[in-house]
Amino acid sequence: MNQYIEEAEKVLMHTYNRYQIVLDHGEGVYLYDTSGKKYLDFAAGIAVFALGYSNKEYNDALKAQIDKLLHTSNYYYNVPTTLAAKKLVKASGMDRVFFTSSGTEAIEGAVKLARKYYYKKHGVSDSQIISMNHSFHGRSMGALSITGTKKYREAFEPLIGGVLFAEFNNLESVKELINETTSAIIMEPVQGEGGLYPATKEFMEGVRKLCDDNHILLIFDEIQCGMGRTGEMFAYQKFKVQPDILTSAKALGCGVPVGAFAATEKVAAAFEPGDHGTTYGGNPFVTAAVSKVFDLFESEKILEHVNEITPYLIEKLEVLVKKYDFIVERRGAGLMQGLEFNKPVKDIVPKVMESGLILIAAGTHVLRFVPPLVIQKEHVDEMIAILDQTLSGI
Ligand SMILES: *Cc1c(COP(=O)(O)O)cnc(C)c1O
């Protein structure tokens, strides 16, 4: 493995401090490195592998599509893209979909659509967007501009203008920033990278009302918290608060690079041919995956399972909170949980990895638990046992 790592460090840009393992294959909720060592995976490729690894039906659907048609460009119609869009529309309550190749691109598209909607309505383009502190929306110049973590943005300024930041779960702070040029408010119903903060019911409902009263579009970034992770297909559905624009990615394709933004009919109508485009976005290969993902969510009763297993995971994490003084609290929603420590967690992650458990952090002080949605109680027990043993030794 060391040789692979050495070679990688010579040719890849140093934008990550990678963990010192070389992954080879996956099976169910386990990953294996090139030396054959087995890891229980509670990171799922950053909340991507909702269905676990090597799901046969999913793999077969992709293999069949590879032999048929991988790509067409968006100049023509193809069957998988329309099927996938129909399923996303049905699951989200949105009316129209634009497929992208990543979450970041979904955000770009959502922001462009909000600006175009404002431009069409007012005849001027100088509009503002309100985002939240500690939010994360991606790394492109546009997505960075609305990401509420200064350290990600600072070196790359000037970014796109007209972005203001409010306090998550503080309705007053949002209200204060609204003026006649506000085109959209964007937020994650559960903040992921920012540290696993779920929005309160009051905030979700309050922001929706502010948007309705002031003719502002509401954008929910469900790239991490969507696709069943919180026990609903999309986290906003628990609150019965619909957005005007939705972004999705990560578990939308369960391993293929795909994202999407979707909108209501009224908002989507702001886009005309030529306003937005992509070569790869939503090609038949990735949308065959999306389509199969939606089918498997139904046939494998993923939402029911998440709702059933979540209380068990929470209960077990709470035991650790009580046991260790250095754990401040547990928070999150569904199978998107975090443990906040009173010290940096960066040394814990490689330690549990040595014991066969893959975890990731969210920021500096939070351990993040975003396992495949198909985990069973025995996997929770196995994870807790490894983590507990590691924590007892620090
Ligand atoms: C991961 C993430 C993104 C960016 O998606 P990429 O696929 O990495 O481009 C945007 N928003 C949220 C909430 C995310 O978790």
The ligand as a MOL file (V3000), in Angstrom:
LIG
                    3D

  0  0  0     0  0            999 V3000
M  V30 BEGIN CTAB
M  V30 COUNTS 15 15 0 0 0
M  V30 BEGIN ATOM
M  V30 1 C -21.2490 17.7810 -0.9260 0
M  V30 2 C -22.1330 18.9720 -0.9140 0
M  V30 3 C -22.1380 19.8950 -1.9790 0
M  V30 4 C -21.1970 19.7720 -3.1390 0
M  V30 5 O -21.4400 18.6310 -3.8870 0
M  V30 6 P -20.2660 18.0220 -4.8150 0
M  V30 7 O -20.9000 16.8220 -5.4490 0
M  V30 8 O -19.1070 17.7200 -3.9340 0
M  V30 9 O -19.9490 19.0440 -5.8360 0
M  V30 10 C -23.0450 20.9420 -1.9110 0
M  V30 11 N -23.8940 21.0790 -0.8780 0
M  V30 12 C -23.9200 20.2150 0.1460 0
M  V30 13 C -24.9080 20.3980 1.2530 0
M  V30 14 C -23.0320 19.1400 0.1790 0
M  V30 15 O -23.0270 18.3000 1.2290 0
M  V30 END ATOM
M  V30 BEGIN BOND
M  V30 1 1 1 2
M  V30 2 1 2 3
M  V30 3 2 2 14
M  V30 4 1 3 4
M  V30 5 2 3 10
M  V30 6 1 4 5
M  V30 7 1 5 6
M  V30 8 2 6 7
M  V30 9 1 6 8
M  V30 10 1 6 9
M  V30 11 1 10 11
M  V30 12 2 11 12
M  V30 13 1 12 13
M  V30 14 1 12 14
M  V30 15 1 14 15
M  V30 END BOND
M  V30 END CTAB
M  END
